[in-house]
Each structure stands twice: as structure tokens, then as C-alpha cells.
Amino acid sequence: MSAQPSEPSSQDQQAPQDQFQRLKWVIAALREHCPWTQQLTHESLTEYLVEESQEVLEEIAAGNTGDSLRKELGDVLMQVALHAAIASERGDFDLDDVAEAIGSKLIRRSPHVFTPEGSLNPTDATVEEIDAAWDRIKAEEKAEAEAASQQRDA
């Protein structure tokens, strides 16, 4: 897991002011004190993740890009936070690790904006060049992951 400070304890009576810390605090409190939330698993959450994602798509299709979309995106974020809390309880990863993974992926796959080390270094690129680089880097990542998996299995 990440070397970040531990997730806020639900024992703290006051919710943090930072909204991501607050979300982690709320999820921790629900996992500790709400019987319905305590029984959730990755598997049992699957239907809700699909449902909430579908509701986001419906809002976009309806042209609702304001408050209703914001709320539906919040429901998807809640699903991510719940999955991360369950994984954290198992010692697998936490929400900070999820954020690190997507941030690193975006940096890796956007060489027209970032250096490999993550510094900002925007360069001119066409949409076609960006798409091609994204696909190439994604294919390289997949090949590396498959090779690593084969080495572990050998």
C-alpha cells in the first residue's frame, strides 16, 4: 500500500474539511458502524457499479451536464471509494493507491504533456498523434504485464 498517511479513523468525531479526506472518513465510518455497508464485498457491489455507471450515461445522453450529472458522478466515486475501502481492509490497496495508479497512467500515456518523470512539458501534437501514442503505450503496458505474469507463473 502507499506510504501516504493512514486513512482517517472513523473514531474521529469531526469530518475532515478536504473533500477526498471527508469521503474516506465517511466510508470508513459506514464500514465500521453500518451493518448494511459492512457486509458489502467487491462481488456484491458489482451490480451497483454497473447501475451507477449507467445512470451517468443516461444523464449525459439526456444532455444533463450540470448538477444531476455531478450527483451521478458522485455515486460512481462512492463505488470506487467503497471498493478501495474493502481492498484496504484486506491489505491490498487503498484509495490513495487508486489515485496514484490513474495519475501515473495518465502521465505515462500523455508524453505530449508530461516527461516520463511527471514534470509538465507540453509539446505540440495532433489528436491523431495523441491517439496513436496512447494506443502504442497501452499495447506496450499490456505486453509488459503479460510477460511479467508469465514469469510469475513459470
Disulfide bonds with the S-S distance in Angstrom:
none
